[in-house]
């Protein structure tokens, strides 16, 4: 049987920009040498990473959606707790338009979390 829900799906280009903030302590005789050593530390994986900012915006749109990493991580925790139970409830529901699972899918997209997949339609 032909699945009408898949035929009405659209594809969107989404730009993603992640800016990470890190710190490395360097002992050097000059700022130039310190910068050089900091770059070496970065490439060796010896940077202490702190917060980051993540932005999402549709291709062709100027304004990104700013989403700090801490918020994205909080969304991931909530989705991890609710995703499968609410997905099952959504699939069994008669009134799926107002179901909380629709909101969970939006949150997943805002946070850029591809590991939460809609089992009925893997491309969602």
Phi, psi and omega in degrees: 000140181284130182268107182292333181293325179288327182288338180268003180283139177250155176255138181235140172271126180238125175276142178230130178232126178238127178244119180256145179243121181229176183215140173219135179263127186235137170257123182204164180273346178210164180294322180298316179293322178298317178297319179297316179293325178296319178296320177298317178299320179300310183291338176272357178079027184253034178259137176273108185274138177252234182278168173215162174244137179236136179236141177231135175203145180297145176303134180089355178254136184283325187270118175279160172268113181278126181222104178300150181303325181297323178290317178300320178293321177297319178297320180298320179296314180297315179297319179299326181281323189255338194308300189292319179295316181288328176296317178296315178299320179298316181294331181269354187277146174275330182249073186284345182297323183257016185284145180299336180297329176298320178291321177299321178295321177297316179298320177301317181291318178300321183274355179065039184259097183280348182285348176263106187249137174285115187296333179284332184213094187297345181271358181292000000 
